[in-house]
Amino acid sequence: MDKLPLLRSRAEALAAARAFFAKRMILEVDCGALVHSPPLDANIDVMSVAVSDRETGYLHTSPEYAMKRLLSEGSGDIYFLGHVYRKGEIGPRHNPEFTMAEWYRVGYSFSQMIEETCDFISLFAGPLPRRILSYRDAFHTYADLDIEGSSQEDLLAAATHRGIDLPREAASWKKETLIHLILTHCVEPRLGRNEMTILIDYPPEEAALACVVEKKGELVAERFEIYINGLELANGYHELADADELRRRFHKLNEKRERPYALDERFLQALETKRFPPCCGVSVGFDRALMIQQELPHIAGAIPFSWK
C-alpha cells in the first residue's frame, strides 16, 4: 500500500499535536462541520448544503464562531483539530477540504500567542530562527513600496511593473484590493526563507476579527501570520470582543459580496452577554505544516485523498 507512509506520518503528527495541547491543559472540542450561518471573510467562499427541502446549511470554513460561543460559556482554553471546507480552493497549496488546528488561550497576550504558535509549528518545521516583521516593512523590503503613501494609481502601476497579470477591470479596483494582490504575488513568496517570518501590525482594514490598537501613533490590527518558505501556515488574532464593532465589520464584508450571508446571531449574542473572556486565538493549516515537514511541493502529498 503506497499510502501507508503518509498514513503513518499523519497519525504521528496528529498525535504530536494533541500531545502539545494536552501538555498545556488545553481542552479539545469537537465542533460540528454543519452550521446555520457561515463565518464571514472577504476572501473565503462557503459550501452550502441542503439540510432539507426548505433549509440550507453551510460547511464551516473554520470552527471560530462555535468556539467563541463555548468561550463565552466558560470553557476556558480550547482547541479544535479537524476538517474545514472552503469553496473553490484548489491548487498546489489548497484543497477544498483540509485539516485545521485552531485554539484559544484565555488571558494570553498577543506576544505569548505568537510564541506558542511558533512552538507548535516547530513540531513540524524544527527549530528555525524566528523573525518578526511589520506588514508595512514587508512591503518596503520586498516590494519597495510605502503602502500608506501610495495612491491607487501608484499601486496599479507597481503591480503592472512587477509583471502581475491584471484584468481590464483592475483599473477600478480599490486600494486595499491592489495591496492584497501585491502581497500575494510579490511579498508572501519571499517570506520565511530558512526561518519563520511572523508578519504583524496589519492595517485596520485587514483586521478581520482582531482588535485594533494604536502603536507608535498609528492604528494597527493585532493580527499575525506565520510563513515558512513563502507558505502561510498560521493566522492569529488578539480577539475582538465588541459585538457592535463586529456587526459593523460583518455588514461591510457583506457589501462586497454579490450574495450576502446571514449573520451568525448566536455568535453575536454570545458576545453581547459580555462574558467573552480576553483571549487570543490562532488557526494553523495542519496539511501545510506536513508539507513543510515532509518537504512536499503539493498538498495532495500530505492528505490521503485530494480533490484533484
Secondary structure, 3 states (H helix, E strand, C coil): CCCHHHHHHHHHHHHHHHHHHHHCCCEECCCCCEECCCCCCCCCECEEEECCCCCEEEECCCCHHHHHHHHHCCCCCEEEEEEEECECCCECCECCEEEEEEEEEECCCHHHHHHHHHHHHHHHHCCCCEEEEEHHHHHHHHHCCCCCCCCHHHHHHHHHHCCCCCCHHHHHCCHHHHHHHHHHHHHHHHCCCCCEEEEECECHHHCCCECEEEECCEEEECEEEEEECCEEEEEEEEECCCHHHHHHHHHHHHCCCCCCCCCCHHHHHHHHCCCCCCEEEEEEEHHHHHHHHHCCCCHHHHCCCCCC
